[in-house]
């Protein structure tokens, strides 16, 4: 910290330069070692960066060896016995029997139903929870669970470790995931990534509006609208995922060493 000869009071903190009123009264070491100091530093933006980093590390570590997986979304508000819940159970089971792990948001309703179906079919059931004031923990059918504070870290895991999305009827959270996914595919941030909307009576109006108003107004192209696949058939939804997974594998470059002819000395 320096002052004098017309120079303002300043302190360097790593790459950050602070001057005048921005110079703190104590050093970082002092605040760290002072057991009687304020805990406010736990809530500052630099500390949040560390928490965000930790969430990514935990998510990557938990899911890196997951294998082929499909993310399933849907309303937290449906209950056992509801059509959407029972369809989610069938979907989770069908995905597991097709060789996919099932990833959900880990909550109740449609998420729980897909986890339940996967687990009962002998598959891997994954729940990526989020800290919310009105939801309580991961559902009992989750085998591998990761809880997140930050939506964006959680959403990265849904995309990074899945080969496709299937959306059961849901609300704003489900809409968010659908449009995030379709934007990533449209902009080619992810490839060979199918998105299926399960429930024509529920999703048909949305797709019709996109086609009539959004496509009709020139805001998207025909191929953009076609990224959203609409069906009522669980088996068809799973078949779309299987076909996309096979196509993705067929497109992978051959990383084996090339054949090298034997060397003959002259």
C-alpha positions in Angstrom: 0.0 0.0 0.0 1.5 3.3 -1.0 0.6 7.0 -0.6 2.4 10.3 -1.2 3.9 12.5 -3.8 0.5 13.0 -5.4 -0.2 9.3 -5.7 -3.4 7.9 -4.3 -3.6 5.3 -1.6 -3.5 1.9 -3.4 -3.2 -1.8 -2.8 -2.6 -4.7 -5.1 -4.6 -7.9 -4.4 -3.5 -10.5 -6.9 -4.3 -9.1 -10.4 -6.7 -6.5 -8.9 -5.6 -2.9 -8.2 -7.6 -1.0 -5.6 -7.2 2.8 -4.9 -8.6 5.5 -2.6 -11.8 4.4 -0.9 -11.7 0.9 -2.4 -8.6 -0.1 -0.3 -9.7 -2.3 2.5 -8.7 -1.7 6.1 -7.2 -5.1 6.5 -5.3 -7.6 4.4 -6.7 -10.9 3.1 -4.4 -12.8 5.4 -5.6 -10.8 8.4 -9.3 -11.5 7.6 -8.5 -15.2 7.0 -6.7 -15.7 10.3 -8.9 -13.5 12.5 -11.3 -15.9 14.1 -13.3 -13.0 15.4 -13.7 -11.4 12.1 -16.9 -11.2 10.0 -18.1 -14.2 8.0 -19.3 -11.9 5.2 -16.4 -13.0 3.0 -18.2 -16.3 2.5 -20.9 -14.5 0.5 -18.7 -12.5 -1.8 -18.4 -13.0 -5.5 -14.9 -14.5 -5.5 -16.0 -17.1 -3.0 -19.0 -17.9 -5.1 -16.6 -18.6 -8.0 -15.0 -21.3 -5.9 -18.4 -22.8 -5.1 -19.4 -22.8 -8.7 -16.1 -24.4 -9.6 -16.7 -27.1 -6.9 -20.1 -27.8 -8.4 -18.7 -28.5 -11.8 -15.9 -30.7 -10.3 -18.4 -32.7 -8.3 -20.7 -33.1 -11.3 -17.9 -34.2 -13.6 -16.5 -36.6 -11.1 -19.9 -38.2 -10.4 -21.0 -38.6 -14.0 -17.8 -39.0 -16.0 -18.1 -42.8 -16.3 -21.9 -42.9 -16.6 -22.1 -44.1 -20.2 -24.9 -43.6 -22.6 -27.7 -41.6 -20.9 -30.9 -39.7 -21.7 -32.2 -36.7 -19.7 -35.9 -36.8 -18.9 -37.9 -33.7 -17.9 -41.4 -33.1 -16.7 -43.6 -31.6 -14.1 -42.9 -32.0 -10.4 -46.6 -31.8 -9.8 -48.0 -35.0 -11.1 -48.6 -37.9 -8.7 -48.6 -41.7 -8.8 -51.6 -42.9 -10.7 -51.7 -39.8 -13.0 -51.3 -40.6 -16.7 -48.1 -38.5 -16.9 -46.5 -40.2 -13.9 -47.3 -43.7 -15.2 -46.0 -42.8 -18.6 -42.8 -41.6 -17.0 -42.4 -45.0 -15.3 -42.8 -46.8 -18.6 -40.4 -44.4 -20.3 -37.7 -44.8 -17.6 -38.0 -48.6 -17.9 -37.9 -48.6 -21.7 -34.8 -46.4 -21.7 -33.0 -48.6 -19.2 -33.8 -51.7 -21.2 -32.4 -49.9 -24.3 -29.1 -49.5 -22.4 -29.4 -45.9 -21.3 -29.0 -44.4 -17.9 -31.8 -42.0 -17.0 -31.0 -38.5 -15.8 -33.7 -36.3 -14.2 -33.8 -33.3 -12.0 -34.1 -35.7 -9.1 -37.4 -34.2 -7.7 -40.9 -35.6 -7.4 -43.5 -36.0 -10.1 -42.4 -36.9 -13.6 -38.8 -36.9 -12.5 -39.5 -39.4 -9.8 -41.4 -41.6 -12.2 -38.6 -41.8 -14.8 -36.1 -42.6 -12.0 -38.4 -45.3 -10.6 -38.9 -46.9 -14.0 -35.2 -47.0 -14.7 -34.3 -48.4 -11.3 -37.0 -51.1 -11.5 -35.8 -52.1 -14.9 -32.3 -52.6 -13.6 -30.9 -49.4 -15.1 -28.9 -46.5 -13.7 -31.0 -43.8 -12.2 -29.5 -40.4 -11.8 -30.9 -37.3 -10.1 -29.4 -33.8 -10.5 -31.1 -31.8 -7.7 -31.3 -28.0 -7.2 -31.6 -26.0 -4.0 -35.2 -24.7 -4.0 -37.3 -23.3 -1.2 -40.3 -25.5 -2.1 -38.7 -28.9 -3.0 -37.1 -31.3 -0.5 -34.2 -33.3 -1.6 -33.8 -36.1 -4.2 -36.4 -38.7 -4.7 -35.9 -42.3 -3.3 -35.4 -43.8 -6.7 -32.2 -42.0 -7.4 -29.0 -44.2 -7.4 -26.5 -41.4 -8.2 -27.4 -38.0 -6.9 -25.8 -34.6 -7.1 -27.3 -31.5 -5.5 -26.5 -28.1 -7.1 -26.9 -24.5 -5.9 -26.6 -23.0 -9.3 -29.0 -23.7 -12.2 -26.3 -23.2 -14.9 -24.0 -25.7 -13.4 -26.8 -28.3 -13.2 -27.9 -27.5 -16.8 -24.4 -28.2 -18.1 -24.6 -31.7 -16.6 -27.9 -32.4 -18.2 -26.4 -31.7 -21.6 -22.8 -32.9 -21.2 -23.7 -36.4 -20.0 -26.8 -37.1 -22.1 -27.3 -38.2 -25.7 -30.8 -36.7 -26.0 -33.7 -35.2 -24.1 -37.3 -36.4 -23.7 -39.8 -34.0 -22.2 -43.0 -35.2 -20.5 -45.6 -32.5 -19.9 -44.2 -29.9 -17.6 -44.1 -26.2 -16.6 -41.6 -23.4 -16.9 -38.6 -25.5 -15.8 -39.3 -28.0 -18.5 -39.8 -25.2 -21.0 -36.4 -23.8 -20.0 -34.7 -27.1 -20.6 -36.4 -27.7 -23.9 -35.5 -24.3 -25.4 -32.0 -24.5 -24.0 -31.4 -27.8 -25.7 -33.0 -26.8 -29.0 -30.8 -23.6 -29.0 -27.7 -25.6 -28.5 -28.6 -28.0 -31.3 -29.7 -25.1 -33.6 -26.4 -23.3 -33.1 -24.5 -26.6 -33.4 -23.0 -26.5 -29.9 -24.1 -30.1 -29.6 -24.8 -32.5 -32.5 -26.7 -35.7 -32.9 -28.9 -34.7 -30.0 -32.6 -35.6 -30.4 -35.3 -33.7 -28.5 -38.6 -35.5 -28.1 -41.8 -34.0 -26.7 -43.9 -36.9 -25.3 -47.6 -36.0 -25.3 -49.2 -34.6 -28.5 -52.2 -33.1 -26.8 -50.0 -31.2 -24.4 -47.1 -30.1 -26.6 -49.0 -29.9 -29.9 -50.2 -26.4 -29.3 -46.7 -25.2 -28.6 -45.3 -26.8 -31.8 -48.2 -25.4 -33.8 -47.5 -21.9 -32.4 -43.8 -22.2 -33.3 -44.6 -23.3 -36.8 -47.3 -20.7 -37.4 -46.1 -17.6 -35.5 -42.3 -18.1 -35.2 -41.6 -19.9 -38.5 -44.3 -17.9 -40.2 -42.7 -14.7 -39.0 -39.3 -15.7 -40.4 -37.7 -16.0 -36.9 -36.6 -19.6 -37.4 -36.2 -22.1 -40.4 -38.1 -25.3 -41.2 -35.2 -27.4 -40.0 -35.2 -25.6 -36.7 -38.8 -26.5 -36.0 -38.1 -30.1 -37.0 -35.6 -30.4 -34.2 -38.6 -30.9 -31.9 -40.0 -34.4 -32.4 -43.6 -34.9 -31.2 -45.1 -38.3 -30.2 -47.4 -40.1 -27.8 -45.5 -43.4 -28.1 -42.9 -44.3 -25.5 -41.4 -46.9 -27.7 -41.1 -44.4 -30.6 -39.4 -41.9 -28.3 -36.9 -44.5 -27.2 -36.3 -45.7 -30.7 -35.4 -42.1 -31.7 -32.8 -42.0 -29.0 -31.4 -45.4 -30.0 -31.1 -44.4 -33.7 -29.4 -41.1 -32.8 -27.0 -42.9 -30.5 -26.1 -45.3 -33.3 -25.7 -42.5 -35.8 -23.4 -40.6 -33.5 -21.2 -43.7 -33.0 -21.0 -44.3 -36.8 -19.8 -40.7 -37.3 -17.0 -40.9 -34.7 -13.6 -40.7 -36.4 -11.5 -43.9 -36.4 -8.8 -43.3 -33.8 -7.0 -46.6 -34.4 -3.4 -46.4 -35.7 -3.2 -46.5 -39.5 -1.8 -49.6 -41.2 1.9 -49.0 -41.9 3.5 -51.1 -44.4 6.6 -53.0 -43.2 9.9 -51.2 -43.8 12.3 -52.9 -46.4 15.9 -51.8 -46.4 17.4 -51.3 -49.8 
